[in-house]
């Protein structure tokens, strides 16, 4: 893969991280405006049916994969990058954390190759 193509992918990953931050928060903010901070209602709706459980378990497993890959890259990425990925995955979701991790990795590869 050329350096220009890697740089283009890095920009795409960063854009997807921003989208992955904004898009899931729209319905979440609407929910907060409707119910306020209500953990009991949140948990009830989260576990209300099989589709909800499927979606949330899928997200949890995907987050575990992001954590594992982040841990695998801990020697090559900066402390700030690692913390950004872990916090964004934990507080926002995989939709932000995974593209952010891919951005940091894709930005690191040309440097590791001496390009």
Secondary structure as UniProt FT lines:
FT   HELIX           3..35
FT   HELIX           39..46
FT   HELIX           50..72
FT   TURN            73..76
FT   HELIX           79..91
FT   HELIX           94..112
FT   TURN            113..114
//
